Amino acid sequence: MDVVITGLLLVWFLLSVVVQIRRPRVLALRTHDRFRLLPAWNLFAPRPIVSDYFVSFRTWDNPDAPPSSWQRLPFPGSRRLLDGIVNRHRRSSKTHWDSAHDIVMAFEQSGQPIPVSDPAYLRLLGCATSQARAIPKATTVQFRISCIRGHHLSNATEIAWFESNRHHV
């Protein structure tokens, strides 16, 4: 019985490794996987990550004054070497990224302003507002979602995709 279980686990492991190869014949294995035993994700991306979202904010001391310069929202929590194995702030950073992605996609599809009652908008506004409250005399805040594209920082370009309205702190 142990040999049968070991053999089944070995076959499953080998098939899991094989489906990582992106070829039509290999991908056909996934269509025959009725019980979803093979992983649906890939370890090896077809292209390296070439873009990422960043959320920035700026503040105003009073409505007539010029705004401060854009500042990126900080990474939730401090980074540690152990985060490569167990990242305790993974959900918070994923929430930022997902919220930015949701707003950009909704804005691109509709071309209309995103309602302030949208949960993704409220999440990012809350993060920007909490950062703005730490700045003395800040009365108004605005956030922006940018995308940075490029393989290396030397040839990366930043594109502002969405800017919120001004909101009181």
C-alpha positions as CSV (number, residue, x, y, z in Angstrom):
1,M,0.0,0.0,0.0
2,D,2.9,2.4,0.8
3,V,4.4,1.7,-2.6
4,V,1.1,2.7,-4.3
5,I,0.7,5.9,-2.3
6,T,4.4,6.8,-3.0
7,G,3.9,6.1,-6.7
8,L,0.8,8.2,-6.9
9,L,2.5,11.1,-5.1
10,L,5.5,10.8,-7.4
11,V,3.3,10.9,-10.5
12,W,1.4,13.9,-9.2
13,F,4.7,15.7,-8.4
14,L,6.1,15.0,-11.9
15,L,2.9,16.1,-13.6
16,S,2.9,19.3,-11.4
17,V,6.4,20.0,-12.6
18,V,5.6,19.2,-16.3
19,V,2.5,21.5,-16.4
20,Q,4.9,24.4,-15.6
21,I,6.1,24.2,-19.2
22,R,3.9,26.4,-21.5
23,R,3.5,24.3,-24.6
24,P,0.1,23.3,-26.2
25,R,0.6,19.6,-25.6
26,V,1.6,20.1,-22.0
27,L,-1.3,22.5,-21.4
28,A,-3.7,19.9,-22.7
29,L,-2.9,17.9,-19.5
30,R,-4.8,20.6,-17.5
31,T,-7.9,20.0,-19.6
32,H,-8.0,16.4,-18.5
33,D,-7.5,17.3,-14.8
34,R,-11.2,16.9,-13.8
35,F,-10.4,16.9,-10.1
36,R,-8.1,20.0,-10.2
37,L,-5.2,18.1,-8.7
38,L,-2.6,19.9,-10.8
39,P,-1.6,23.4,-9.8
40,A,-3.3,26.2,-11.8
41,W,-0.4,28.6,-11.2
42,N,3.0,28.7,-12.9
43,L,6.4,29.1,-11.1
44,F,8.0,30.6,-14.2
45,A,6.5,33.7,-15.8
46,P,6.7,34.0,-19.6
47,R,8.0,37.5,-19.2
48,P,9.6,39.2,-16.2
49,I,7.6,41.7,-14.3
50,V,7.6,44.9,-16.4
51,S,5.2,47.1,-14.6
52,D,3.9,47.9,-11.1
53,Y,1.4,50.2,-9.5
54,F,2.4,52.9,-7.0
55,V,0.1,55.1,-4.9
56,S,1.3,58.6,-4.1
57,F,-0.3,61.4,-2.2
58,R,0.1,65.2,-1.7
59,T,-1.3,67.7,0.8
60,W,-2.3,71.3,0.9
61,D,-1.9,73.6,3.9
62,N,-4.8,75.8,2.7
63,P,-6.9,75.7,-0.5
64,D,-5.1,78.7,-2.0
65,A,-1.5,77.4,-1.3
66,P,0.3,75.3,-3.8
67,P,0.3,71.5,-3.0
68,S,3.3,69.6,-1.6
69,S,5.2,67.3,-3.8
70,W,4.0,63.8,-4.4
71,Q,5.1,61.3,-1.9
72,R,4.7,57.5,-2.2
73,L,2.5,55.7,0.3
74,P,5.0,53.7,2.4
75,F,5.1,50.0,2.4
76,P,2.8,48.7,5.1
77,G,5.1,47.8,8.0
78,S,8.9,47.6,8.1
79,R,10.7,45.2,5.7
80,R,12.7,42.4,7.2
81,L,14.9,39.7,5.8
82,L,12.5,37.1,7.0
83,D,9.7,38.6,4.8
84,G,11.2,36.6,1.9
85,I,9.9,33.5,3.7
86,V,7.0,34.7,5.8
87,N,5.7,38.1,4.9
88,R,3.4,39.3,7.7
89,H,2.4,42.5,5.7
90,R,1.6,40.6,2.5
91,R,-2.2,41.1,2.8
92,S,-1.8,44.8,3.4
93,S,0.5,45.4,0.4
94,K,-1.7,43.2,-1.8
95,T,-4.8,45.2,-0.7
96,H,-3.0,48.4,-1.9
97,W,-2.1,46.8,-5.2
98,D,-5.6,45.3,-5.7
99,S,-7.3,48.6,-4.9
100,A,-5.1,50.5,-7.3
101,H,-5.7,47.8,-10.0
102,D,-9.5,47.9,-9.4
103,I,-9.6,51.7,-9.7
104,V,-7.5,51.8,-12.8
105,M,-9.5,49.1,-14.6
106,A,-12.8,50.7,-13.6
107,F,-11.6,54.1,-14.8
108,E,-10.3,52.7,-18.1
109,Q,-13.5,50.8,-18.8
110,S,-15.9,53.6,-18.0
111,G,-13.9,56.8,-18.5
112,Q,-16.1,58.2,-15.7
113,P,-14.9,59.4,-12.3
114,I,-14.7,56.7,-9.7
115,P,-17.4,57.2,-7.0
116,V,-16.1,58.1,-3.6
117,S,-18.2,55.3,-2.2
118,D,-16.2,52.7,-4.1
119,P,-14.5,50.4,-1.6
120,A,-11.1,50.5,-3.4
121,Y,-11.2,54.3,-3.6
122,L,-12.1,54.4,0.2
123,R,-9.2,52.1,1.0
124,L,-6.6,54.2,-0.7
125,L,-8.1,57.4,0.5
126,G,-7.9,56.1,4.1
127,C,-4.2,55.2,3.6
128,A,-3.4,58.6,2.1
129,T,-5.4,60.4,4.8
130,S,-3.7,58.6,7.6
131,Q,-0.3,59.6,6.2
132,A,-1.5,63.2,5.7
133,R,-2.6,63.4,9.3
134,A,1.0,63.0,10.4
135,I,1.9,66.2,8.4
136,P,1.5,69.4,10.5
137,K,-1.0,71.9,9.0
138,A,-2.2,69.6,6.2
139,T,-5.9,70.3,5.6
140,T,-6.5,68.6,2.2
141,V,-5.2,65.4,0.6
142,Q,-5.2,63.9,-2.9
143,F,-3.9,60.5,-4.1
144,R,-2.6,59.4,-7.4
145,I,-2.1,55.9,-8.9
146,S,0.9,55.6,-11.2
147,C,2.3,52.7,-13.2
148,I,6.0,52.2,-13.7
149,R,7.0,50.3,-16.7
150,G,10.4,49.0,-17.7
151,H,12.7,46.1,-17.0
152,H,15.2,48.1,-15.1
153,L,15.0,51.3,-13.1
154,S,17.3,53.0,-15.6
155,N,14.8,52.7,-18.4
156,A,11.6,52.8,-16.3
157,T,8.9,55.3,-17.2
158,E,6.2,56.5,-14.7
159,I,2.7,57.1,-16.0
160,A,0.0,58.7,-13.9
161,W,-3.2,56.8,-14.5
162,F,-5.6,58.2,-12.0
163,E,-5.8,61.2,-9.7
164,S,-8.4,61.5,-7.0
165,N,-10.3,64.6,-6.0
166,R,-9.2,66.7,-3.1
167,H,-10.4,65.5,0.3
168,H,-10.3,67.1,3.7
169,V,-8.0,65.4,6.2
